[in-house]
């Protein structure tokens, strides 16, 4: 999978390919479920050269009283920038920010559909992205 991802430049990808590859890299780097990706919020993403930090917007399957994961930290892969999750997240976020997102609830989700009206993606859709 990583060999396939590094064959193209992150800036040259279509929004659909960028969405799928970003989701795949986040899953590979974090070891999380697709449910976690569907809960990531775009409002509080902190990006630096070394890492990106996401806020998780809801409860996860593994949540229980006293053990709630509220942040997801992904570190940069300095030795190979072509498969660095931080680079993909940065590019996806910049493209997401210029989308004409519909007003209403749920528009703070990080992963949104690549076709208008750009609604938040569900865990099952993200799972299809990484399997397809």
PAPA-263228 format. One line per 8 residues: number of its first residue (from 0); their letters; for each residue z, x, y of N, C-alpha, C. Coordinates in Angstrom, 3 decimals, m for minus. Example, Ala and Ser with C-alpha at 12.3 -4.5 7.8 and 13.67 -1.06 7.14 Angstrom:
<sites>
0 = as = 7.800 13.190 m5.690 7.800 12.300 m4.500 7.800 13.200 m3.300 ~ 7.080 12.850 m2.250 7.140 13.670 m1.060 7.870 12.900 0.030;
</sites>
This chain:
<sites>
0 = xxxxxxxx = 0.000 0.824 m1.180 0.000 0.000 0.000 0.000 0.871 1.247 ~ 0.832 1.905 1.261 0.890 2.770 2.433 m0.420 3.513 2.661 ~ m1.094 3.900 1.582 m2.411 4.538 1.729 m3.408 3.577 2.364 ~ m3.347 2.314 1.984 m4.236 1.312 2.567 m3.930 1.105 4.048 ~ m2.658 1.028 4.396 m2.263 0.782 5.789 m2.693 1.936 6.690 ~ m2.578 3.165 6.233 m2.891 4.294 7.096 m4.386 4.564 7.237 ~ m5.222 3.785 6.579 m6.667 3.977 6.702 m7.222 3.530 8.044 ~ m6.506 2.691 8.768 m7.004 2.213 10.059 m5.970 2.466 11.152;
8 = xxxxxxxx = m6.450 2.460 12.384 m5.589 2.687 13.541 m4.962 1.371 13.969 ~ m3.702 1.408 14.354 m2.970 0.194 14.694 m3.617 m0.540 15.871 ~ m4.174 0.156 16.827 m4.779 m0.481 17.990 m6.106 m1.157 17.708 ~ m6.759 m0.810 16.588 m8.071 m1.365 16.254 m8.000 m2.591 15.352 ~ m6.809 m2.981 14.928 m6.661 m4.090 13.984 m6.786 m5.437 14.680 ~ m7.293 m6.420 13.936 m7.274 m7.794 14.429 m5.833 m8.289 14.414 ~ m5.573 m9.379 15.110 m4.213 m9.914 15.157 m3.729 m10.315 13.766 ~ m4.613 m10.862 12.960 m4.243 m11.251 11.599 m3.846 m10.026 10.776;
16 = xxxxxxxx = m4.668 m8.976 10.800 m4.346 m7.766 10.047 m3.081 m7.094 10.569 ~ m2.929 m7.081 11.886 m1.733 m6.491 12.481 m0.485 m7.255 12.054 ~ m0.550 m8.579 12.048 0.587 m9.400 11.618 0.967 m9.099 10.177 ~ m0.028 m9.057 9.308 0.230 m8.832 7.889 0.797 m7.435 7.634 ~ 0.242 m6.435 8.282 0.693 m5.065 8.042 2.063 m4.812 8.659 ~ 2.310 m5.415 9.800 3.635 m5.280 10.411 4.692 m5.913 9.514 ~ 4.408 m7.099 9.005 5.351 m7.770 8.105 5.588 m6.926 6.850 ~ 4.532 m6.369 6.282 4.669 m5.546 5.083 5.522 m4.315 5.353;
24 = xxxxxxxx = 5.284 m3.635 6.468 6.065 m2.441 6.777 7.537 m2.768 7.053 ~ 7.787 m3.880 7.727 9.174 m4.276 7.978 9.874 m4.571 6.653 ~ 9.199 m5.255 5.747 9.792 m5.535 4.432 10.048 m4.253 3.643 ~ 9.084 m3.343 3.649 9.241 m2.090 2.908 10.359 m1.223 3.479 ~ 10.465 m1.180 4.798 11.467 m0.316 5.434 12.868 m0.909 5.417 ~ 12.967 m2.217 5.330 14.284 m2.839 5.419 14.844 m3.278 4.066 ~ 13.971 m3.583 3.113 14.434 m4.105 1.835 14.918 m5.539 1.941 ~ 14.516 m6.249 2.986 14.945 m7.628 3.219 13.984 m8.609 2.547;
32 = xxxxxxxx = 14.358 m9.878 2.581 13.527 m10.965 2.074 12.619 m11.470 3.193 ~ 11.599 m12.232 2.832 10.725 m12.810 3.859 11.475 m13.820 4.718 ~ 12.542 m14.399 4.191 13.367 m15.313 4.977 13.929 m14.594 6.198 ~ 14.294 m13.331 6.041 14.830 m12.551 7.155 13.774 m12.361 8.233 ~ 12.529 m12.084 7.839 11.457 m11.910 8.817 11.199 m13.195 9.584 ~ 11.321 m14.331 8.919 11.116 m15.609 9.596 12.249 m15.903 10.588 ~ 13.390 m15.245 10.430 14.540 m15.456 11.309 14.618 m14.447 12.456 ~ 13.743 m13.436 12.468 13.791 m12.426 13.535 13.405 m13.043 14.866;
40 = xxxxxxxx = 14.138 m12.674 15.913 13.857 m13.216 17.238 13.159 m12.171 18.096 ~ 12.282 m12.639 18.977 11.521 m11.755 19.841 12.236 m11.459 21.150 ~ 13.210 m12.279 21.500 13.865 m12.135 22.793 14.672 m10.849 22.917 ~ 15.301 m10.435 21.857 16.231 m9.312 21.935 15.796 m8.104 21.122 ~ 14.488 m7.860 21.002 14.014 m6.687 20.283 14.208 m5.470 21.186 ~ 14.890 m4.470 20.655 15.112 m3.234 21.406 14.263 m2.153 20.758 ~ 13.298 m1.631 21.517 12.393 m0.595 21.008 12.658 0.727 21.707 ~ 12.717 1.780 20.914 12.792 3.138 21.453 11.864 3.998 20.601;
48 = xxxxxxxx = 11.782 5.285 20.906 10.931 6.164 20.110 11.492 6.388 18.710 ~ 12.805 6.270 18.563 13.448 6.560 17.285 13.645 5.349 16.389 ~ 13.760 4.134 16.990 14.072 2.967 16.170 13.732 1.684 16.913 ~ 13.751 0.581 16.165 13.679 m0.748 16.767 14.804 m1.585 16.153 ~ 15.400 m2.416 16.987 16.524 m3.239 16.567 16.178 m4.694 16.841 ~ 16.214 m5.515 15.797 15.947 m6.943 15.892 17.258 m7.714 15.830 ~ 17.289 m8.854 16.498 18.364 m9.821 16.312 17.904 m10.842 15.285 ~ 18.803 m11.215 14.383 18.485 m12.224 13.375 19.011 m13.552 13.891;
56 = xxxxxxxx = 18.118 m14.534 13.986 18.427 m15.778 14.661 19.190 m16.817 13.861 ~ 19.428 m16.609 12.600 20.108 m17.635 11.808 20.793 m17.048 10.598 ~ 21.316 m17.924 9.762 21.976 m17.490 8.539 20.945 m17.158 7.471 ~ 21.269 m16.180 6.651 20.401 m15.757 5.566 20.983 m16.201 4.231 ~ 20.198 m16.066 3.198 20.653 m16.457 1.865 21.888 m15.664 1.452 ~ 21.972 m14.424 1.910 23.083 m13.566 1.530 24.276 m13.670 2.484 ~ 24.193 m14.537 3.494 25.299 m14.702 4.443 26.449 m15.464 3.790 ~ 27.643 m15.087 4.183 28.840 m15.794 3.746 29.909 m15.567 4.815;
64 = xxxxxxxx = 30.977 m16.327 4.797 32.003 m16.156 5.828 32.505 m14.710 5.892 ~ 32.452 m14.146 7.076 32.897 m12.773 7.281 31.849 m11.717 7.022 ~ 30.700 m12.074 6.484 29.633 m11.129 6.170 28.288 m11.690 6.634 ~ 28.101 m11.731 7.935 26.859 m12.246 8.504 26.103 m11.074 9.121 ~ 24.873 m10.890 8.694 24.047 m9.823 9.261 23.370 m10.366 10.511 ~ 23.654 m9.767 11.656 23.078 m10.264 12.898 22.026 m9.340 13.483 ~ 21.895 m8.126 12.942 20.903 m7.175 13.435 20.173 m6.505 12.271 ~ 18.928 m6.123 12.553 18.119 m5.376 11.601 17.616 m4.138 12.327;
72 = xxxxxxxx = 17.958 m2.959 11.824 17.588 m1.695 12.461 16.544 m0.999 11.596 ~ 15.416 m0.646 12.207 14.333 0.056 11.519 14.092 1.384 12.223 ~ 14.129 2.469 11.470 13.954 3.794 12.057 12.482 4.210 12.036 ~ 12.142 5.042 12.998 10.781 5.552 13.118 10.480 6.530 11.986 ~ 9.211 6.599 11.598 8.767 7.538 10.564 7.977 8.632 11.267 ~ 8.673 9.667 11.695 8.094 10.712 12.540 7.024 11.540 11.831 ~ 7.146 11.735 10.540 6.217 12.623 9.850 4.829 12.014 9.657 ~ 4.689 10.685 9.775 3.374 10.058 9.649 3.329 8.825 10.552;
80 = xxxxxxxx = 2.821 8.997 11.761 2.801 7.918 12.751 1.862 6.774 12.370 ~ 0.903 7.028 11.470 m0.051 5.977 11.107 0.584 4.885 10.244 ~ 1.747 5.146 9.669 2.460 4.125 8.902 3.871 3.902 9.455 ~ 4.086 4.273 10.706 5.395 4.119 11.340 5.621 2.657 11.717 ~ 6.675 2.065 11.208 6.971 0.657 11.463 7.219 0.406 12.945 ~ 7.793 1.368 13.655 8.068 1.188 15.084 6.765 1.059 15.868 ~ 5.745 1.836 15.518 4.435 1.730 16.182 3.814 0.352 15.955 ~ 3.900 m0.149 14.736 3.343 m1.466 14.422 4.108 m2.572 15.136;
88 = xxxxxxxx = 5.427 m2.475 15.173 6.231 m3.482 15.868 5.916 m3.462 17.364 ~ 5.776 m2.274 17.941 5.466 m2.154 19.367 4.113 m2.806 19.685 ~ 3.101 m2.534 18.866 1.768 m3.113 19.096 1.784 m4.627 18.895 ~ 2.451 m5.090 17.841 2.522 m6.534 17.587 3.248 m7.239 18.720 ~ 4.323 m6.649 19.202 5.085 m7.259 20.293 4.246 m7.343 21.565 ~ 3.486 m6.299 21.861 2.660 m6.340 23.077 1.575 m7.405 22.974 ~ 0.987 m7.573 21.799 m0.021 m8.628 21.633 0.621 m10.011 21.629 ~ 1.803 m10.128 21.053 2.509 m11.402 21.024 2.897 m11.833 22.431;
96 = xxxxxxxx = 3.278 m10.888 23.262 3.710 m11.214 24.616 2.587 m11.781 25.483 ~ 1.335 m11.449 25.160 0.228 m11.968 25.972 m0.369 m13.258 25.404 ~ 0.157 m13.727 24.271 m0.309 m14.995 23.697 0.159 m16.163 24.561 ~ m0.604 m17.221 24.526 m0.224 m18.441 25.228 0.601 m19.293 24.271 ~ 1.896 m18.985 24.169 2.765 m19.680 23.229 3.125 m21.057 23.759 ~ 3.151 m22.081 22.891 3.505 m23.432 23.335 4.968 m23.506 23.750 ~ 5.252 m24.372 24.680 6.617 m24.560 25.143 7.387 m25.384 24.115 ~ 8.666 m25.128 23.994 9.488 m25.896 23.069 10.379 m25.010 22.244;
104 = xxxxxxxx = 10.976 m25.596 21.252 11.926 m24.865 20.424 11.213 m23.971 19.430 ~ 11.867 m22.897 19.047 11.335 m22.013 18.022 10.370 m20.968 18.518 ~ 10.120 m20.904 19.816 9.161 m19.942 20.326 9.749 m18.558 20.521 ~ 10.989 m18.368 20.136 11.556 m17.040 20.233 11.444 m16.278 18.917 ~ 10.824 m16.859 17.898 10.598 m16.151 16.632 9.629 m15.002 16.866 ~ 9.886 m13.883 16.193 9.025 m12.710 16.373 7.657 m12.924 15.745 ~ 7.620 m13.403 14.520 6.347 m13.611 13.838 5.842 m15.022 14.105 ~ 4.673 m15.109 14.735 4.038 m16.388 15.029 2.639 m16.375 14.412;
112 = xxxxxxxx = 2.070 m17.560 14.259 0.740 m17.648 13.647 m0.293 m16.961 14.530 ~ m1.311 m16.409 13.888 m2.329 m15.680 14.637 m3.397 m16.613 15.194 ~ m3.329 m17.893 14.863 m4.253 m18.884 15.412 m3.502 m19.826 16.346 ~ m4.160 m20.282 17.413 m3.502 m21.251 18.302 m3.120 m22.491 17.522 ~ m2.028 m23.093 17.788 m1.125 m22.960 18.941 m0.004 m21.947 18.755 ~ m0.112 m20.988 17.873 0.841 m19.886 17.698 2.265 m20.368 17.454 ~ 2.428 m21.164 16.425 3.753 m21.661 16.055 4.491 m20.593 15.243 ~ 5.820 m20.689 15.178 6.588 m19.735 14.368 6.184 m19.807 12.898;
120 = xxxxxxxx = 6.111 m18.648 12.264 5.734 m18.599 10.853 6.950 m18.814 9.965 ~ 6.704 m19.440 8.832 7.761 m19.692 7.862 7.840 m18.525 6.874 ~ 8.907 m18.496 6.123 9.095 m17.443 5.129 7.997 m17.486 4.068 ~ 7.549 m18.685 3.685 6.508 m18.776 2.656 5.161 m18.269 3.175 ~ 4.856 m18.471 4.440 3.619 m17.955 5.002 3.661 m16.432 5.070 ~ 4.777 m15.889 5.488 4.915 m14.432 5.541 4.794 m13.843 4.138 ~ 5.323 m14.539 3.142 5.193 m14.083 1.758 3.726 m14.061 1.329 ~ 2.946 m15.065 1.746 1.514 m15.065 1.441 0.801 m13.915 2.144;
128 = xxxx = 1.232 m13.562 3.345 0.636 m12.430 4.062 0.768 m11.143 3.258 ~ 1.960 m10.895 2.732 2.179 m9.614 2.061 1.657 m9.615 0.631 ~ 1.455 m10.779 0.048 0.881 m10.823 m1.290 m0.641 m10.788 m1.269 ~ m1.231 m11.298 m0.191 m2.686 m11.414 m0.103 m3.294 m10.186 0.379;
</sites>
